[in-house]
Amino acid sequence: MAPDDQSTPVVTRGERVVHEVTSWPGITTDSGEFGETEFLLDGRAIGHVHGSHMADIPFPRRVRDKLVAEGRTGPHHVHPDSGWTTKYIRNDADPDEVVELLRINYDRITARRNH
């Protein structure tokens, strides 16, 4: 008798990010013009993922500069002189870092909302 096929569906790195971030209170998603999944809090974009290969996340310039200097993310791939950053998703640890970066924005906005 063949064993039952109880295989677990494969979850992509991008899906891991979407699953985690959409579990946070108040987060909604939308599709962007380039097919990205945009994460919104109170109608404000806190960042987005392009499938499983990269995330773009905006920060105030001082926060962006610190995160780039620390090597946690890089300048935006199209607008390197803006507050936007790009984090490439190249390995299984990168989705966790993307979630942490998005959480920085989420926490900034929720802290401001609660004051």
Backbone as CSV, one residue per row, in Angstrom:
resi,resn,N_x,N_y,N_z,CA_x,CA_y,CA_z,C_x,C_y,C_z
1,MET,0.826,-1.187,0.000,0.000,0.000,0.000,0.872,1.252,0.000
2,ALA,0.583,2.232,-0.835,1.360,3.465,-0.911,0.967,4.383,0.247
3,PRO,1.946,5.082,0.813,1.605,6.026,1.894,0.747,7.156,1.350
4,ASP,-0.100,7.681,2.198,-0.939,8.813,1.804,-0.046,10.002,1.480
5,ASP,-0.421,10.766,0.466,0.345,11.946,0.104,-0.103,13.100,0.994
6,GLN,0.607,13.296,2.081,0.289,14.377,3.032,1.286,15.517,2.903
7,SER,1.801,15.716,1.687,2.843,16.720,1.506,2.325,18.119,1.842
8,THR,3.204,18.898,2.420,2.898,20.269,2.783,3.112,21.147,1.559
9,PRO,2.169,22.065,1.289,2.379,22.957,0.144,3.643,23.794,0.348
10,VAL,4.344,24.057,-0.722,5.550,24.866,-0.656,5.139,26.333,-0.526
11,VAL,5.701,26.993,0.464,5.436,28.410,0.681,6.677,29.169,0.235
12,THR,6.489,30.116,-0.657,7.620,30.884,-1.166,8.098,31.880,-0.108
13,ARG,9.276,32.414,-0.319,9.825,33.417,0.600,8.934,34.652,0.663
14,GLY,8.422,35.075,-0.495,7.515,36.227,-0.519,6.224,35.942,0.221
15,GLU,5.693,34.740,0.082,4.464,34.368,0.788,4.679,34.363,2.296
16,ARG,5.879,33.971,2.728,6.191,34.024,4.162,6.079,35.447,4.687
17,VAL,6.604,36.408,3.919,6.539,37.815,4.320,5.082,38.266,4.371
18,VAL,4.335,37.990,3.313,2.927,38.415,3.253,2.139,37.814,4.410
19,HIS,2.333,36.538,4.671,1.600,35.864,5.751,1.878,36.523,7.100
20,GLU,3.142,36.811,7.385,3.510,37.413,8.673,2.984,38.840,8.793
21,VAL,3.244,39.668,7.785,2.891,41.088,7.883,1.372,41.279,7.918
22,THR,0.633,40.471,7.189,-0.828,40.620,7.200,-1.453,40.111,8.494
23,SER,-0.661,39.497,9.372,-1.190,39.076,10.677,-1.170,40.226,11.689
24,TRP,-0.505,41.341,11.348,-0.417,42.474,12.260,-1.725,43.264,12.228
25,PRO,-2.202,43.736,13.377,-3.450,44.509,13.422,-3.397,45.731,12.512
26,GLY,-4.461,45.915,11.723,-4.605,47.100,10.884,-3.957,47.026,9.513
27,ILE,-3.204,45.972,9.229,-2.538,45.870,7.922,-3.510,45.361,6.864
28,THR,-3.534,46.061,5.742,-4.276,45.608,4.567,-3.283,45.539,3.407
29,THR,-3.693,44.900,2.326,-2.815,44.808,1.158,-3.521,45.337,-0.074
30,ASP,-2.719,45.682,-1.037,-3.219,46.108,-2.341,-2.177,45.661,-3.359
31,SER,-2.589,45.586,-4.609,-1.644,45.258,-5.682,-1.160,46.549,-6.308
32,GLY,0.144,46.635,-6.484,0.728,47.820,-7.092,0.763,47.702,-8.599
33,GLU,1.201,48.766,-9.250,1.187,48.804,-10.713,2.187,47.842,-11.342
34,PHE,3.163,47.371,-10.572,4.147,46.428,-11.103,3.930,45.018,-10.571
35,GLY,2.723,44.756,-10.041,2.382,43.432,-9.551,2.852,43.152,-8.138
36,GLU,3.379,44.176,-7.464,3.845,43.975,-6.103,2.679,43.904,-5.117
37,THR,2.921,43.322,-3.961,1.946,43.313,-2.873,2.320,44.439,-1.926
38,GLU,1.452,45.446,-1.866,1.674,46.635,-1.050,1.062,46.395,0.328
39,PHE,1.795,46.768,1.377,1.289,46.670,2.743,0.889,48.066,3.196
40,LEU,-0.358,48.195,3.662,-0.898,49.493,4.052,-1.323,49.475,5.514
41,LEU,-1.062,50.581,6.203,-1.517,50.789,7.572,-2.136,52.169,7.608
42,ASP,-3.413,52.229,7.945,-4.147,53.502,7.931,-4.057,54.166,6.562
43,GLY,-4.035,53.363,5.496,-3.961,53.883,4.141,-2.571,54.315,3.706
44,ARG,-1.579,54.191,4.582,-0.193,54.570,4.267,0.607,53.335,3.916
45,ALA,1.399,53.439,2.866,2.251,52.322,2.471,3.419,52.218,3.447
46,ILE,3.616,51.003,4.011,4.792,50.786,4.858,5.857,49.994,4.087
47,GLY,5.529,49.601,2.848,6.468,48.874,2.003,5.737,47.866,1.141
48,HIS,6.490,47.173,0.284,5.884,46.156,-0.569,6.916,45.110,-0.968
49,VAL,6.400,43.951,-1.363,7.269,42.890,-1.869,6.953,42.650,-3.335
50,HIS,8.009,42.402,-4.087,7.895,42.010,-5.492,8.109,40.495,-5.510
51,GLY,7.017,39.749,-5.420,7.128,38.296,-5.414,8.055,37.839,-4.307
52,SER,8.981,36.976,-4.659,9.926,36.440,-3.676,11.348,36.921,-3.925
53,HIS,11.495,38.011,-4.704,12.869,38.410,-4.990,13.324,39.727,-4.365
54,MET,12.412,40.600,-3.949,12.852,41.822,-3.287,11.689,42.522,-2.605
55,ALA,12.078,43.381,-1.653,11.115,44.238,-0.964,11.611,45.675,-1.043
56,ASP,10.685,46.598,-1.220,10.986,48.027,-1.219,10.284,48.629,-0.012
57,ILE,11.054,49.348,0.807,10.511,49.865,2.063,10.962,51.319,2.235
58,PRO,10.000,52.256,2.440,10.362,53.655,2.630,10.617,53.965,4.108
59,PHE,11.592,54.833,4.355,11.894,55.279,5.704,12.191,56.768,5.669
60,PRO,12.061,57.433,6.823,12.613,58.789,6.891,14.107,58.695,6.570
61,ARG,14.648,59.721,5.982,16.015,59.648,5.464,17.048,59.243,6.528
62,ARG,16.923,59.754,7.751,17.903,59.419,8.792,17.836,57.939,9.160
63,VAL,16.626,57.368,9.172,16.457,55.941,9.471,17.011,55.129,8.312
64,ARG,16.688,55.539,7.103,17.171,54.851,5.900,18.694,54.815,5.873
65,ASP,19.316,55.978,6.149,20.776,56.050,6.111,21.406,55.120,7.144
66,LYS,20.821,55.036,8.327,21.345,54.168,9.385,21.215,52.689,8.981
67,LEU,20.056,52.298,8.459,19.830,50.904,8.058,20.756,50.494,6.910
68,VAL,20.975,51.401,5.962,21.882,51.112,4.849,23.308,51.002,5.369
69,ALA,23.714,51.920,6.253,25.075,51.884,6.815,25.316,50.591,7.589
70,GLU,24.281,50.084,8.251,24.385,48.832,9.010,24.372,47.607,8.101
71,GLY,24.054,47.805,6.815,24.006,46.688,5.884,22.734,45.871,5.961
72,ARG,21.719,46.388,6.624,20.463,45.638,6.762,19.622,45.703,5.492
73,THR,19.818,46.736,4.698,19.104,46.933,3.448,19.998,47.811,2.572
74,GLY,19.549,48.057,1.357,20.340,48.890,0.463,19.519,50.048,-0.060
75,PRO,20.171,50.991,-0.746,19.434,52.077,-1.398,18.433,51.492,-2.400
76,HIS,17.385,52.214,-2.662,16.363,51.752,-3.611,16.999,51.498,-4.976
77,HIS,16.574,50.421,-5.607,17.177,50.002,-6.880,16.923,50.966,-8.024
78,VAL,15.894,51.802,-7.953,15.602,52.763,-9.016,15.841,54.197,-8.545
79,HIS,15.517,54.460,-7.274,15.639,55.816,-6.711,16.606,55.792,-5.521
80,PRO,17.905,55.618,-5.782,18.870,55.428,-4.700,19.045,56.636,-3.771
81,ASP,18.652,57.819,-4.216,18.824,59.005,-3.383,17.566,59.381,-2.607
82,SER,16.566,58.499,-2.643,15.327,58.745,-1.907,15.406,58.073,-0.533
83,GLY,14.347,58.172,0.229,14.257,57.480,1.512,13.900,56.006,1.352
84,TRP,13.574,55.609,0.135,13.205,54.217,-0.126,14.445,53.321,-0.095
85,THR,14.232,52.089,0.327,15.292,51.089,0.351,14.841,49.860,-0.428
86,THR,15.796,49.044,-0.843,15.501,47.756,-1.466,16.267,46.681,-0.719
87,LYS,15.541,45.665,-0.288,16.158,44.494,0.335,15.918,43.321,-0.605
88,TYR,16.998,42.774,-1.153,16.867,41.621,-2.032,16.667,40.366,-1.187
89,ILE,15.807,39.499,-1.657,15.517,38.247,-0.966,16.269,37.162,-1.710
90,ARG,17.409,36.770,-1.135,18.298,35.830,-1.825,18.442,34.495,-1.113
91,ASN,18.057,34.440,0.164,18.201,33.193,0.912,17.064,33.066,1.918
92,ASP,17.030,31.971,2.641,15.916,31.713,3.553,15.889,32.631,4.767
93,ALA,16.983,33.325,5.080,17.000,34.265,6.206,16.470,35.637,5.808
94,ASP,16.553,35.983,4.532,16.152,37.323,4.091,14.684,37.663,4.343
95,PRO,13.721,36.733,4.205,12.340,37.110,4.515,12.174,37.584,5.958
96,ASP,12.920,36.987,6.896,12.829,37.423,8.291,13.341,38.853,8.436
97,GLU,14.404,39.193,7.730,14.930,40.557,7.780,13.942,41.533,7.141
98,VAL,13.299,41.131,6.042,12.276,41.984,5.418,11.155,42.256,6.414
99,VAL,10.708,41.217,7.114,9.648,41.387,8.111,10.107,42.352,9.204
100,GLU,11.346,42.221,9.664,11.856,43.123,10.700,11.901,44.566,10.204
101,LEU,12.307,44.771,8.960,12.350,46.121,8.396,10.944,46.703,8.271
102,LEU,10.006,45.906,7.804,8.623,46.378,7.709,8.064,46.679,9.099
103,ARG,8.490,45.891,10.083,8.012,46.104,11.455,8.497,47.450,11.995
104,ILE,9.683,47.884,11.584,10.171,49.201,12.006,9.169,50.279,11.575
105,ASN,8.723,50.229,10.326,7.746,51.211,9.842,6.417,51.074,10.563
106,TYR,5.958,49.844,10.722,4.690,49.589,11.412,4.738,50.194,12.816
107,ASP,5.807,49.911,13.543,5.921,50.412,14.914,6.022,51.934,14.960
108,ARG,6.722,52.537,13.995,6.808,54.003,13.938,5.433,54.618,13.790
109,ILE,4.630,54.062,12.886,3.304,54.621,12.604,2.348,54.378,13.763
110,THR,2.358,53.176,14.322,1.439,52.896,15.439,1.822,53.707,16.676
111,ALA,3.112,53.941,16.901,3.532,54.755,18.046,3.036,56.182,17.884
112,ARG,3.127,56.709,16.683,2.666,58.072,16.399,1.149,58.161,16.562
113,ARG,0.451,57.110,16.160,-1.002,57.068,16.239,-1.462,57.082,17.709
114,ASN,-0.691,56.477,18.590,-1.084,56.339,19.985,-0.672,57.520,20.857
115,HIS,-0.135,58.584,20.228,0.260,59.756,21.021,-0.688,60.894,20.822
